[in-house]
Amino acid sequence: MTSGPARRLRLIDKPAEDWPGDRSSPAPEGGHMKIAFATQDLKTLDAHFAGARNFAIYDVSEAEARFVEAVQFNAASKEDGVHAAEGEDRITHRVEALKGCTLLFVQAIGGPAAAKVVNARIHPIKVPQPEPITALLDRVQTMLRGTPPPWLRKVLHREAAGDLEATPAEEGVA
């Protein structure tokens, strides 16, 4: 049984030849970042990393937040504490689905999953209670317009410099 993404819905608003770099997803320039949310309904941050049926991915800047992609999974953890069967990888395909994202909002994430996410240069953020994705987007934009916290400044600086070597954990961001 495969547990990789079942479907990907990507919004495209310009021809693929106009996309810089990786053509699997638009790579916006100038203060933009992609943010993913673990969600069951595509409206609310309401899922654990491995238990999410979907990841909703947004392109976010100080001025706007735009939905760009939904990744849907057929298989998700039941969040019952039962570990995967021997040889079953519940994490890698989810991390690969987040390629190009800067931040990942989840309700919870286990240690091995968090390590893989951080190694993929994605900063996981746990939010303990379900919350509308729009409210979280508003808070991120407020931080971007004001003085972002040190961990976010480091992430943004790394992205702007194109530094693909340093990970958030190496920078003291984790």
N, C-alpha and C positions, 0 to 999 in steps of 0.2 A: 504494500500500500504506500503510495507516495503522499507526502504531506506538504509538498511545495504549493506555491500559489495555484489556485484553481482558475482565477480570472484576474486580469488587470484592465482597468478602465483608465485611460490616459486622455486628458483633454489636450488637444493640439490646436494652437492658434497661429502658428506660422509654419512655413515649409521646413522639412527636416534639413535641407541644405543650409538653412540659416542658423542651425543650432551649433554652438561651439562645443568642441570636445566630444564627450560621450553622447552619441546620438540616441541612446536608449531613453533619455529624458532631457527636456530643455534645461540648459544650465544658465540661469539668469545671472546677470552681472550687476555690479554696483550696489552693494548693501542688501542683497537678497539672500535668503537661505531657505532650504526646504526643511519643513518640520512635519514629523509623522505623529499620528495619534492612534493608540490601540483602542479599537472601538467595535462594538457589536452592531450599532445602528447607523454609523457614519455621521452622527450628529453629536454624540456624547463621548467623552473620554470615560470609558466604563469597563475596561478590560485589562487583564494581566497580559504581559508580553506573549506568552505561549498560549493563552486562552482566547486571544482576540480572533474573531472571525474575519476582521478587516483591519487594515491600516489605511487611514485617511491621510493623504499627503498634501500639504499646502506650500505654496511659494509665498514667503512673507518678507516684507520690507517695512520700513517706518510708515510708509504711506498706504500700503494695501496688503491684503491677505487674499490669496486666490487659490481655490481648490484646483489641484492639477492631476491628482491620481488617486484611485482606490485600488488596493490589492486585497483580494478576497481569498480565503483559505477554506478548503473542504474539511481539513483536519485541524482540530484545536485541542489543547489540553483541557481536561475536565476540571482543572484546578483543585484536584482532590488529594494532592500530595503523592500520588503514585508516579514513580519514575518511569521513564520510557523503557521499553523492552530493550534487551541487549542488541546493540547494533542500530537501533532506531535513533535518528537524529531529528529532534524536534526544533532545533535552534537555527542551524546554518541557513536553511532556505528562507527563514524569516529575516535574518540579518541581510542576506543577499537582496531581498525585496526592498530593503531600505537604502540601498546604494545611492549615494548622493545627498542623503539627508544629513542635517547638522544636529538637530535635536530630535529626541523621541520621548513623547509623553506616554506614561503607562501608569496603571494603578499599582502594579507590583512587577518585579522582575527578579528571577533567581540569580544566584552568583555566577554560574557558568554562562548564562545568557548575557548578563551584564558585562562580563569580561569580553565576550565576543563582540558585543555592540560597541564597547569602548575601543577595542582593537580595530574596529571598522571606522574609527574616527567619528562616531556618533555619540552625543552626550545624552544619556538616559536621565529622565526627570520623573520621579515618582510623585503622583498626586493621589492622596489616600482615599478621597471620596469622588464619586462620579461628578463630572462637571461638564457643562456644554463646551464644545470645542470653540465656539465663537468667543466665549468668555476668556479662554486661555489664549486665543490669538490676540485679543484686545490687550491682555496683560503683557504678552511678549512685545507687541508694538509699542506699548507705553514704555517698556524698558529700553527699547531701541531708540525711541525719541528722547529719552532722558539720559541718565547715566547708567549704562548697563552694569550689573554686578561684575566683579572681577572675573569670575569663571566664564561669563558670556563674552566679555571683552577679549579674553584670551582666545576663545573659539572663533570669534569674528576676525580677530587679527590673523590667526592661523589661516582662515579661509581666504582673506584678502591677499595674504602673502603667497598663497598657493603652496603652503608648507604641508606636504603630504607625509612627512617623516614623523613629526611630533604627534603624539596621541594625547587626548585630554588627561589620561592618568599620568603621563610623563610630565605634564605641565602643572600638576597639582589641582586639576579641575574635578576629578572624579569625586 
